[in-house]
Amino acid sequence: MIICEPATNPAGRSVIIKFISCSSTLLVGVLDRLAEYYGSSAPKAYRALRIDAPDSTPIAEQLDHSDQRLGFSLVGTLPNELDSGDVKLFVRPLDKKQ
């Protein structure tokens, strides 16, 4: 299961992945389908998938691999996203021209 919502800032034109519950063997394919769906939604013009993941979650470890098989890159830290102040922002561009 994956729960997504468009960013509240329309200028950002990104989709935020709020929740992921998926087998690690299926994760790459699931994220590829999600990127394909939002990347081809011309009226919506989404440019990126975002995941804000604390270091302590398994998804953060998978996203931070150097092989980039998931297509995400670490952009920065958002200290106000969680009380812990330990949240990494990962972004996967959907615009194939970039």
N, C-alpha and C positions, 0 to 999 in steps of 0.2 A: 504494500500500500504506500502510495506517495500522495501527500497533500501539498498543493501549490497554490499560490495566489499572486496575481500581478502586483508589482510594487505600487505603493500609494502615490509615488511621484511619477506622473506619466512621462516626464522628460527622461527618466531613467530607463524606461522601456525594458524592464527586466521582470522575470518571473522568479519569485522566491520560493524555494523548496522549504516548507515548514516542518515536514515530518517524512521520514523514510522508514519503512519496515519491509525489508526485502532480503532474500538470501544473497550473500556476497557473490555467489556464482551468477546470479541474474542481474546484479546491479548495473554492470556496464551496458547490457542490452536495454534495460529499463530506462536508464538515463539517455541512451541514444534515441529511443523512441520518443521520449519527452522532448528532447532537443529538436527532433525532426518535426514534431507536431507544432511546437511554438515557433520554430524557425521558418516554417512554411505558412504561417498564419499572416498573410500579407496585410490584411486590414489592421491587425493588432501591432504589427511591426516590432515584435519583441527582438531584442538584440542580445540578451544574456540570460542564463540561468544562474541564480545565486544560491549559495548555501551558507548560512551562518552557523558554524558548528563549534561547540566547546572542544578543547583539547581532549577532554575525557571521553568523548563519544567515539565509537568505532569508525563512524563515517569519516571523521577528521583524519584518522590515520590512513584510511584508504585514499582519500582525496589528495593527501600530501605526498604521494609516491612520486619519485622522480621520472618514472616512465610515462606519466601523463596519459595513461590509457583511458581515464575517465574524462579527459579533456578539460579539467578544472585547474586553475592556478590560484595560488594564494595571493590575495590582494592586500590584506591588512588585518588589523585588529579593531574591533568595534567594542570599546570598553563599556559602553552604556547598554548593550543589548541584553546582558544578563547581570544579575547581582554579583556573580563571581568576577565579572570584568575580564573573563578569559574566553573570548569568542573570536574565532578566525573567520574571515570572509573569503569564500572561494567563489570564483566566477568562471563560467564556461561561456565564451562568446558563441552566439548563434549566427552571426553575420558571417557567411562564408567568404566574404570579400576581405575580411580583416586578416 
